[in-house]
Amino acid sequence: MKSTFTFEEMIDLLRTFTPRNEIILEEVPAPQKLAAYSFAFTADISNGSLGDAEDEVASGRFVILHEPGGQDTWEGDFRCVTFMRADVDSEMQEDPLLPEVGWNWLLDSLNATGASYNAPSGTVTRVSSASFGKLSPRNDESEIEIRASWSPVITSPDDMFAHVQAWCNLITEVAGLPPVPEGVSTIASARRRV
């Protein structure tokens, strides 16, 4: 199905997206050789505290690719490619089901926003590190990393909002932030780096 809108029109609309206030979005250069058109942004997730108590608990990157006519493995003209990492406690990191849970978080996030998609794929990785020598005073660290891609079904420019919202919901869930109930808005305004 040929789009009745341009990629630039969709991106201009996406630039108006406002996530919850713990998420800081920043537009970054997109990869140039993966498709004819691309757009990317990063997200940094804070713990919601202010001042010295604020701490980054997760980060990620979201890339939208568009190839008129699509690519064989995409099953569509668009592809969302994401990466995110978040700190997890050692108990969660040791859970043998963590990779399956991480993957289900992605699919559940897409389905919860009503995002239509094809051909999802990805990996969920557990990362743990221990510090030694002069770094031994540091606490051991554990993270989860989710790399995923899917082909969004886009019939109008605003269809992409559901995919970006799903990704924002996923990254806040992975970061351990409580969900914002539907119909409730956060008090502070979202921050966007320029």
C-alpha positions in Angstrom: 0.0 0.0 0.0 1.5 3.3 -1.1 1.6 6.0 1.5 -0.5 9.2 0.9 1.9 11.2 3.1 5.6 11.9 3.0 8.1 10.6 5.5 8.9 14.3 6.5 5.3 14.9 7.3 5.3 11.9 9.7 8.5 13.1 11.3 7.3 16.6 11.7 4.2 15.2 13.5 6.4 12.9 15.7 8.4 15.9 16.8 5.3 17.1 18.7 5.2 13.9 20.7 5.4 14.5 24.5 6.3 11.6 26.7 5.9 11.4 30.5 8.1 13.8 32.5 10.8 11.3 33.5 11.7 10.8 29.8 14.1 13.1 28.1 14.0 12.8 24.3 16.7 14.1 22.0 16.8 13.9 18.3 20.1 12.4 17.1 21.6 11.7 13.7 20.0 8.6 12.2 21.8 5.8 10.4 22.0 6.7 6.7 22.7 3.4 4.9 19.9 1.2 6.2 17.1 2.7 4.2 16.3 5.6 1.9 14.8 7.6 4.9 15.6 7.5 8.6 14.9 9.3 11.8 16.3 8.7 15.3 16.0 9.9 18.9 17.4 8.8 22.2 15.7 8.7 25.5 17.2 9.0 29.0 15.0 8.0 31.9 15.5 9.5 35.3 14.2 8.2 38.6 11.9 11.2 38.8 13.7 12.9 41.6 15.1 16.4 41.3 18.5 17.9 41.9 21.3 15.8 43.3 18.8 12.9 43.9 18.1 12.6 40.2 19.7 9.5 38.6 19.5 7.9 35.2 18.0 4.5 35.4 17.6 3.6 31.7 18.4 4.9 28.3 17.6 3.9 24.7 17.5 4.7 21.1 14.5 4.6 18.6 15.1 4.6 14.9 12.4 4.8 12.2 13.4 3.5 8.8 11.4 4.0 5.6 12.1 2.3 2.3 9.5 2.9 -0.4 8.6 -0.6 -1.6 10.0 -2.1 1.6 12.7 -4.7 2.1 12.2 -8.5 1.9 12.5 -9.1 5.6 10.5 -6.1 6.7 7.0 -7.1 5.6 6.3 -3.4 5.1 7.7 0.0 4.0 8.7 1.0 7.5 10.8 -0.5 10.3 11.2 0.5 13.9 14.6 -0.4 15.4 15.2 0.0 19.1 17.8 -0.5 21.8 17.3 0.1 25.5 19.2 -0.7 28.6 18.1 -0.4 32.2 19.6 -1.2 35.6 17.9 -4.2 37.3 18.4 -5.6 40.8 20.5 -8.8 41.1 17.5 -10.9 42.0 15.8 -9.9 38.7 19.0 -10.4 36.8 19.3 -14.0 38.1 15.8 -14.9 37.1 16.0 -17.5 34.2 12.8 -16.1 32.7 14.1 -12.5 32.4 14.7 -12.7 28.7 11.2 -14.1 28.0 9.7 -11.5 30.3 11.7 -8.7 28.6 10.4 -9.8 25.2 6.8 -10.0 26.4 7.1 -6.5 27.9 7.8 -5.3 24.3 4.9 -7.2 22.7 2.5 -6.2 25.6 3.5 -2.5 25.2 2.8 -2.6 21.5 -0.5 -4.3 22.0 -1.6 -2.1 24.8 -1.3 1.1 22.6 -3.1 -0.6 19.7 0.0 -0.4 17.5 -0.3 -2.6 14.4 2.9 -4.4 13.4 4.5 -7.2 11.5 7.7 -9.3 11.7 8.9 -8.5 15.3 12.4 -9.7 16.1 15.0 -9.1 18.7 17.2 -10.1 21.6 17.1 -9.7 25.4 20.4 -9.7 27.1 21.3 -9.9 30.8 24.5 -8.0 31.7 26.3 -8.2 35.1 29.6 -6.7 36.1 31.7 -7.0 39.2 34.3 -4.4 40.2 37.8 -5.2 41.4 41.0 -3.5 42.6 40.5 0.3 43.0 37.0 -0.1 41.6 36.0 -2.6 44.3 34.1 0.0 46.4 31.6 0.1 43.6 28.5 -2.1 43.9 28.1 -4.9 41.4 25.9 -3.9 38.6 23.2 -5.7 36.6 21.4 -4.5 33.5 18.9 -5.7 31.0 19.3 -4.8 27.3 16.6 -5.2 24.7 17.3 -4.9 21.0 14.2 -5.2 18.9 12.7 -4.3 15.5 9.3 -4.6 14.0 7.4 -3.3 11.0 4.7 -0.8 12.0 1.6 -0.8 9.9 1.2 2.9 9.0 -1.8 4.2 7.1 -1.6 7.8 8.3 1.2 9.8 9.9 -0.2 9.7 13.4 -0.2 5.9 13.4 3.4 6.1 14.4 2.4 7.7 17.8 1.2 4.4 19.1 4.6 2.8 18.3 6.6 5.6 20.0 4.2 5.5 23.0 4.6 1.8 23.3 8.4 2.2 23.2 8.2 4.9 25.9 5.9 2.6 28.0 8.4 -0.2 27.6 11.4 1.7 28.6 9.8 3.1 31.7 8.5 -0.4 32.7 12.0 -1.9 32.2 13.4 1.0 34.3 11.0 0.0 37.1 8.9 3.2 37.0 5.2 2.8 38.0 2.7 3.2 35.2 0.8 6.4 34.9 -2.9 5.5 35.0 -4.9 6.2 31.9 -6.6 9.7 32.1 -4.0 10.9 34.6 -1.2 13.3 33.5 2.0 13.9 35.3 2.4 17.3 37.0 5.8 18.3 35.6 6.2 19.0 31.9 8.3 16.7 29.8 11.8 17.7 29.0 13.3 17.7 25.5 16.9 18.3 24.6 17.5 20.3 21.5 
